[in-house]
Amino acid sequence: MNDITNRTVDCPHRVECGACSLLLLSYGEQLESKRRRLADVLNEKLRLTPRMVLGTLPSPRIEGYRNRAKMAISSDRDHRSSLGYFQRRTREVVDAPHCGVLIPELLETTQQLRRLLNSRARFPFALRHIDLRCGSDPAQQHLTLVIRAEKLPKLPIEAIAGACPHVVGIGVNLNPKGGPQVIKGPIEPVYGAREVFVESSGLSLRVSPGSFFQVNLGLLPEIHTKMAEFLGSGNLLLDLYAGVGTHGLALRENFRRVLCVEGVRGSVADAKASITAGRVDNVEVIASPIHRAIRRLRSEKPEAIILNPSATGADPPALETIVDSTARTLAYLSCDPATLARDLAVLIKGGFKLATVQAVDMMPQTSQVESLALLRR
């Protein structure tokens, strides 16, 4: 562990890009800064004792860990294309051919795409973003081309497939209005595979391009071990904001039934496909936003609940359902300390007690703080 915590890494894009804002700190200092930030934010709303805030859960890898690259494209007056990230607080694209947080095979593909963009291959000017991801096998990648147009233009699909041997599938997302949300609407397949697969807890989970999945697969086993030890076993586990079913499926052997609730259609389809392929007979998926599933959820009697919302936190109906439920234990996996603090205040007022909370370093080198809070009645 000391070998990792004492390490520092650097990046030639550090100053211009700014996304990896903790690069100048040793990894041990990064972990402590995230623990401290989480504690500071939670203490503004909650009364915590020091033993409640555990040390940050470290990532097994501090570079080359990220399984998804969402990059922007821009061209200069000489028609030279850049492929990289928006400079902080601007819309200027920083070319990033040496991004060290990407899994090496993903980085290799972005370099091949950059060369192709600057070759004689004809790409439409409306191509504005790429979304490249892999599952457990980094040599099996899916590429989504995000195009600011209402109609599908001609694309050099064969040239992309020839230049990027790790890309096994390509999709297109038409986003004519652009804006901060890179992908809006459906992703239409145009070549090869339509998804990637993640090996998790004895299952092969299908992950489609529009579905959310953790960008650092190395932390999932320990997260699931901590959840399983705390939540125990019983008749029913609820997994709210379940995504493709990652967490509920991981704990399926501890409960007689697992009920996953997810409102994104693509993620629901992925979860059901994984359940069918894995011949899992005790996990059910409700295809509905939380607020529309309230009546069904109130008729259930769970012993434990997993909560994994987006950065906006849990919807009030979800929190009300949890407070009114029979659940004795709760695991809340959060990607924003501020909304976590807000939601924990509601849960604690409703009768739960915070046992422990710890930052989870899902994104080393960056200031992003994710965390796992464990509560009981």
C-alpha positions as CSV (number, residue, x, y, z in Angstrom):
1,M,0.0,0.0,0.0
2,N,2.8,2.4,0.8
3,D,4.3,2.0,-2.6
4,I,1.0,3.2,-4.1
5,T,0.3,6.0,-1.7
6,N,3.8,7.5,-2.1
7,R,3.5,7.5,-5.9
8,T,2.9,10.6,-8.0
9,V,2.2,10.7,-11.7
10,D,2.2,13.6,-14.2
11,C,0.6,14.4,-17.5
12,P,1.7,16.7,-20.4
13,H,-1.8,18.0,-20.6
14,R,-2.1,18.9,-16.9
15,V,-2.0,22.7,-17.1
16,E,-4.1,23.2,-20.2
17,C,-6.7,20.5,-19.4
18,G,-7.1,20.8,-15.7
19,A,-9.4,17.8,-15.3
20,C,-6.8,15.8,-13.2
21,S,-6.4,18.6,-10.7
22,L,-4.7,16.4,-8.0
23,L,-1.8,15.2,-10.1
24,L,0.8,17.2,-8.1
25,L,-0.2,15.3,-4.9
26,S,1.1,11.9,-3.9
27,Y,-1.6,9.3,-4.0
28,G,-1.7,9.1,-0.2
29,E,-2.4,12.9,-0.1
30,Q,-5.1,12.5,-2.7
31,L,-6.9,9.9,-0.6
32,E,-6.7,12.1,2.5
33,S,-7.9,15.2,0.7
34,K,-11.0,13.3,-0.5
35,R,-11.7,11.9,3.0
36,R,-11.3,15.4,4.4
37,R,-13.6,17.0,1.8
38,L,-16.3,14.4,2.3
39,A,-16.1,14.9,6.1
40,D,-16.3,18.7,5.7
41,V,-19.3,18.7,3.5
42,L,-21.2,16.1,5.6
43,N,-20.4,18.0,8.8
44,E,-22.2,21.1,7.5
45,K,-25.5,19.2,7.7
46,L,-24.8,16.3,10.0
47,R,-23.2,15.7,13.4
48,L,-20.5,13.1,12.8
49,T,-18.1,11.5,15.1
50,P,-14.5,11.0,13.7
51,R,-14.9,7.2,13.6
52,M,-17.9,7.4,11.3
53,V,-15.7,8.8,8.4
54,L,-13.4,6.0,7.3
55,G,-10.3,6.4,5.2
56,T,-10.8,6.7,1.5
57,L,-11.1,3.4,-0.3
58,P,-8.1,3.4,-2.7
59,S,-8.2,2.4,-6.4
60,P,-6.1,-0.6,-7.3
61,R,-4.8,1.4,-10.2
62,I,-4.1,5.2,-10.1
63,E,-3.6,5.6,-13.9
64,G,-4.8,3.6,-16.8
65,Y,-8.1,2.8,-15.0
66,R,-10.8,4.6,-16.9
67,N,-12.9,2.4,-19.2
68,R,-14.7,5.3,-20.9
69,A,-13.5,8.3,-23.0
70,K,-15.9,11.1,-23.8
71,M,-14.0,13.4,-26.0
72,A,-14.8,16.6,-28.0
73,I,-13.5,17.4,-31.5
74,S,-12.5,20.8,-32.9
75,S,-10.7,22.0,-36.0
76,D,-8.4,25.0,-36.5
77,R,-8.1,27.2,-39.5
78,D,-5.8,24.8,-41.2
79,H,-8.4,22.0,-40.8
80,R,-6.2,20.3,-38.2
81,S,-8.5,18.4,-35.8
82,S,-8.0,18.1,-32.1
83,L,-9.5,15.3,-30.0
84,G,-9.6,15.8,-26.3
85,Y,-11.4,17.5,-23.4
86,F,-12.9,21.0,-22.8
87,Q,-10.6,23.2,-20.9
88,R,-12.0,24.0,-17.5
89,R,-14.7,26.7,-17.6
90,T,-14.3,27.1,-21.4
91,R,-15.4,25.4,-24.6
92,E,-11.8,25.2,-25.9
93,V,-10.8,21.7,-26.8
94,V,-7.5,20.6,-25.3
95,D,-5.9,18.0,-27.6
96,A,-5.1,15.0,-25.3
97,P,-3.1,12.3,-27.1
98,H,-1.4,11.1,-23.9
99,C,-4.3,11.0,-21.4
100,G,-2.9,8.8,-18.7
101,V,-6.1,7.9,-16.8
102,L,-7.5,6.0,-19.8
103,I,-7.1,2.2,-20.1
104,P,-4.1,1.8,-22.4
105,E,-6.1,0.1,-25.2
106,L,-8.7,2.9,-25.1
107,L,-5.9,5.5,-25.3
108,E,-4.5,3.7,-28.3
109,T,-7.9,3.8,-30.0
110,T,-8.2,7.6,-29.4
111,Q,-4.7,8.1,-30.9
112,Q,-5.8,6.1,-34.0
113,L,-9.0,8.1,-34.3
114,R,-7.0,11.4,-34.0
115,R,-4.7,10.2,-36.9
116,L,-7.7,9.3,-38.9
117,L,-9.4,12.6,-38.3
118,N,-6.3,14.3,-39.8
119,S,-6.0,12.0,-42.7
120,R,-7.8,12.0,-46.1
121,A,-10.8,10.1,-44.6
122,R,-13.9,12.3,-44.9
123,F,-15.6,13.0,-41.6
124,P,-18.6,15.4,-41.5
125,F,-17.9,18.8,-39.9
126,A,-21.0,18.1,-37.7
127,L,-19.0,15.3,-35.8
128,R,-18.5,16.9,-32.5
129,H,-17.9,14.2,-29.9
130,I,-16.9,10.6,-29.5
131,D,-17.9,8.3,-26.7
132,L,-15.6,5.3,-26.5
133,R,-16.0,2.5,-23.8
134,C,-15.0,-1.0,-23.0
135,G,-16.1,-3.6,-20.6
136,S,-13.9,-6.2,-18.9
137,D,-12.0,-6.9,-22.1
138,P,-10.2,-3.7,-23.2
139,A,-9.8,-5.1,-26.7
140,Q,-13.6,-5.1,-27.2
141,Q,-14.6,-1.5,-27.5
142,H,-17.7,0.4,-28.6
143,L,-17.6,3.8,-30.2
144,T,-20.4,6.2,-30.4
145,L,-20.1,9.1,-32.8
146,V,-22.1,12.2,-31.7
147,I,-23.2,14.3,-34.6
148,R,-24.7,17.8,-34.4
149,A,-27.2,17.2,-37.2
150,E,-30.8,16.0,-37.7
151,K,-30.0,13.6,-40.5
152,L,-27.3,10.9,-40.6
153,P,-24.5,12.1,-42.8
154,K,-22.1,9.9,-44.7
155,L,-19.5,8.5,-42.4
156,P,-16.2,6.6,-43.1
157,I,-17.2,3.6,-41.1
158,E,-15.0,1.2,-43.0
159,A,-12.0,3.5,-42.5
160,I,-12.7,3.7,-38.7
161,A,-13.0,-0.1,-38.4
162,G,-9.8,-0.6,-40.4
163,A,-7.8,1.9,-38.4
164,C,-9.1,0.9,-34.9
165,P,-8.9,-2.9,-34.5
166,H,-10.2,-2.8,-30.9
167,V,-13.5,-1.2,-32.0
168,V,-16.0,-4.0,-32.4
169,G,-19.1,-1.8,-32.6
170,I,-20.0,1.7,-33.8
171,G,-23.2,3.7,-33.1
172,V,-24.4,7.2,-34.0
173,N,-26.2,9.7,-31.8
174,L,-27.8,12.7,-33.6
175,N,-27.7,15.7,-31.2
176,P,-28.6,18.7,-33.4
177,K,-28.8,21.2,-30.5
178,G,-25.6,20.3,-28.8
179,G,-25.2,21.7,-25.3
180,P,-23.7,20.3,-22.1
181,Q,-25.4,16.9,-22.4
182,V,-23.2,15.1,-25.0
183,I,-25.6,12.3,-25.8
184,K,-29.3,13.0,-26.2
185,G,-31.8,10.5,-27.6
186,P,-31.2,7.1,-29.2
187,I,-27.9,5.7,-30.3
188,E,-28.4,3.9,-33.6
189,P,-26.1,1.0,-34.4
190,V,-24.2,1.3,-37.7
191,Y,-21.5,-1.4,-37.4
192,G,-20.8,-4.6,-35.4
193,A,-21.6,-5.1,-31.8
194,R,-24.2,-3.0,-30.0
195,E,-22.7,-3.3,-26.5
196,V,-19.8,-4.3,-24.3
197,F,-19.8,-6.8,-21.4
198,V,-18.5,-6.6,-17.8
199,E,-17.7,-9.7,-15.8
200,S,-19.0,-9.1,-12.3
201,S,-19.9,-11.5,-9.5
202,G,-20.1,-14.5,-11.7
203,L,-22.2,-12.9,-14.4
204,S,-21.5,-11.2,-17.7
205,L,-23.4,-7.9,-17.5
206,R,-24.5,-6.3,-20.8
207,V,-23.8,-2.6,-21.0
208,S,-25.2,-0.6,-23.9
209,P,-23.7,2.7,-25.1
210,G,-26.4,4.8,-23.3
211,S,-26.3,2.9,-20.0
212,F,-24.4,4.1,-17.0
213,F,-21.6,2.0,-15.6
214,Q,-18.8,2.7,-13.2
215,V,-15.6,3.9,-15.0
216,N,-13.3,2.1,-12.7
217,L,-14.1,-1.6,-12.6
218,G,-11.3,-2.4,-10.1
219,L,-13.2,-1.1,-7.2
220,L,-16.4,-3.1,-7.7
221,P,-15.4,-6.3,-5.8
222,E,-14.5,-4.4,-2.6
223,I,-17.6,-2.2,-2.8
224,H,-19.8,-5.3,-3.1
225,T,-18.0,-7.0,-0.3
226,K,-18.6,-4.1,2.0
227,M,-22.3,-3.9,1.0
228,A,-22.8,-7.6,1.5
229,E,-21.2,-7.7,4.9
230,F,-23.3,-4.7,6.1
231,L,-26.6,-5.5,4.5
232,G,-26.6,-9.2,5.6
233,S,-29.2,-11.6,4.1
234,G,-32.9,-11.9,4.1
235,N,-36.0,-12.3,1.9
236,L,-35.9,-9.1,-0.1
237,L,-33.3,-6.6,-1.2
238,L,-34.4,-3.4,-3.1
239,D,-31.9,-1.9,-5.5
240,L,-33.1,1.6,-6.4
241,Y,-31.7,3.5,-9.4
242,A,-30.3,0.1,-10.3
243,G,-28.9,0.9,-13.7
244,V,-27.9,-2.4,-15.4
245,G,-28.4,-4.2,-12.1
246,T,-24.7,-4.2,-11.1
247,H,-25.2,-4.1,-7.3
248,G,-28.4,-6.0,-6.9
249,L,-27.1,-8.8,-9.0
250,A,-23.9,-8.9,-7.1
251,L,-25.8,-9.5,-3.8
252,R,-28.4,-11.9,-5.3
253,E,-27.2,-15.0,-3.4
254,N,-27.7,-13.2,0.0
255,F,-31.4,-12.7,-0.5
256,R,-34.4,-14.8,-1.6
257,R,-35.5,-12.0,-3.9
258,V,-33.9,-8.9,-5.4
259,L,-36.1,-6.2,-6.8
260,C,-34.3,-3.6,-9.1
261,V,-35.9,-0.3,-10.0
262,E,-34.7,1.6,-13.0
263,G,-36.2,4.3,-15.2
264,V,-33.8,4.3,-18.2
265,R,-35.1,1.9,-20.8
266,G,-31.7,0.9,-22.2
267,S,-30.4,0.1,-18.8
268,V,-33.6,-2.0,-18.0
269,A,-33.1,-3.9,-21.3
270,D,-29.4,-4.5,-20.3
271,A,-30.3,-5.8,-16.9
272,K,-33.0,-8.1,-18.2
273,A,-30.7,-9.5,-20.9
274,S,-28.0,-10.2,-18.2
275,I,-30.5,-11.9,-16.0
276,T,-31.7,-14.1,-18.8
277,A,-28.2,-15.0,-20.1
278,G,-27.1,-15.8,-16.5
279,R,-30.2,-17.8,-15.7
280,V,-30.8,-15.8,-12.6
281,D,-34.2,-16.7,-11.2
282,N,-34.5,-14.5,-8.1
283,V,-33.9,-11.0,-9.5
284,E,-36.8,-8.9,-11.0
285,V,-36.5,-5.5,-12.7
286,I,-39.2,-2.8,-12.5
287,A,-38.9,-0.6,-15.6
288,S,-40.1,2.7,-14.0
289,P,-38.9,5.9,-12.4
290,I,-39.0,5.7,-8.6
291,H,-42.0,8.0,-8.3
292,R,-44.1,5.9,-10.6
293,A,-43.2,2.7,-8.7
294,I,-44.1,3.9,-5.3
295,R,-47.4,2.0,-5.0
296,R,-45.6,-1.3,-5.9
297,L,-42.7,-0.6,-3.6
298,R,-44.9,0.2,-0.6
299,S,-46.4,-3.3,-0.9
300,E,-43.0,-4.8,-0.5
301,K,-41.2,-5.6,2.8
302,P,-37.5,-5.4,2.2
303,E,-34.8,-6.1,4.8
304,A,-32.2,-4.1,3.0
305,I,-31.9,-1.4,0.3
306,I,-29.2,-0.2,-2.1
307,L,-29.4,3.4,-3.3
308,N,-27.2,4.5,-6.2
309,P,-28.6,7.7,-7.7
310,S,-27.0,10.2,-10.1
311,A,-25.2,13.3,-8.9
312,T,-28.5,15.1,-8.3
313,G,-29.2,12.6,-5.5
314,A,-32.3,10.7,-4.6
315,D,-35.8,11.9,-5.5
316,P,-37.9,12.8,-2.4
317,P,-40.4,10.0,-3.2
318,A,-37.5,7.5,-3.0
319,L,-36.4,8.8,0.4
320,E,-40.0,8.7,1.7
321,T,-40.3,5.1,0.5
322,I,-37.1,4.1,2.2
323,V,-38.2,5.8,5.5
324,D,-41.6,4.2,5.4
325,S,-40.2,0.8,4.5
326,T,-39.4,-2.2,6.7
327,A,-35.7,-2.0,5.7
328,R,-33.3,-2.3,8.6
329,T,-30.1,-1.5,6.6
330,L,-29.2,0.7,3.7
331,A,-26.2,1.2,1.5
332,Y,-26.0,4.5,-0.3
333,L,-23.4,4.8,-3.1
334,S,-23.1,8.5,-4.0
335,C,-21.2,10.5,-6.5
336,D,-21.7,13.9,-4.9
337,P,-21.0,14.8,-1.3
338,A,-23.5,17.7,-1.2
339,T,-26.5,15.7,-2.4
340,L,-25.4,12.8,-0.1
341,A,-25.4,15.2,2.9
342,R,-28.9,16.5,1.9
343,D,-30.3,12.9,1.6
344,L,-28.6,11.6,4.7
345,A,-30.2,14.3,6.7
346,V,-33.7,13.2,5.5
347,L,-32.9,9.5,6.2
348,I,-31.5,10.2,9.7
349,K,-34.5,12.3,10.5
350,G,-36.7,9.4,9.4
351,G,-35.2,7.0,11.8
352,F,-31.9,5.8,10.3
353,K,-28.5,6.1,11.9
354,L,-25.3,6.5,10.0
355,A,-22.9,3.7,10.8
356,T,-20.0,4.6,8.6
357,V,-19.2,6.6,5.5
358,Q,-16.1,6.6,3.3
359,A,-14.9,8.2,0.1
360,V,-14.4,5.8,-2.7
361,D,-11.6,6.8,-5.1
362,M,-13.4,5.9,-8.3
363,M,-11.4,8.6,-10.3
364,P,-7.8,8.9,-9.1
365,Q,-6.0,12.1,-10.0
366,T,-9.3,14.0,-10.2
367,S,-11.2,16.0,-7.5
368,Q,-14.2,13.8,-8.0
369,V,-15.4,12.4,-4.6
370,E,-17.6,9.3,-4.6
371,S,-18.6,7.7,-1.4
372,L,-20.3,4.7,0.3
373,A,-22.6,5.4,3.3
374,L,-23.9,2.6,5.4
375,L,-27.0,3.2,7.6
376,R,-29.2,1.1,9.9
377,R,-32.4,1.8,11.9
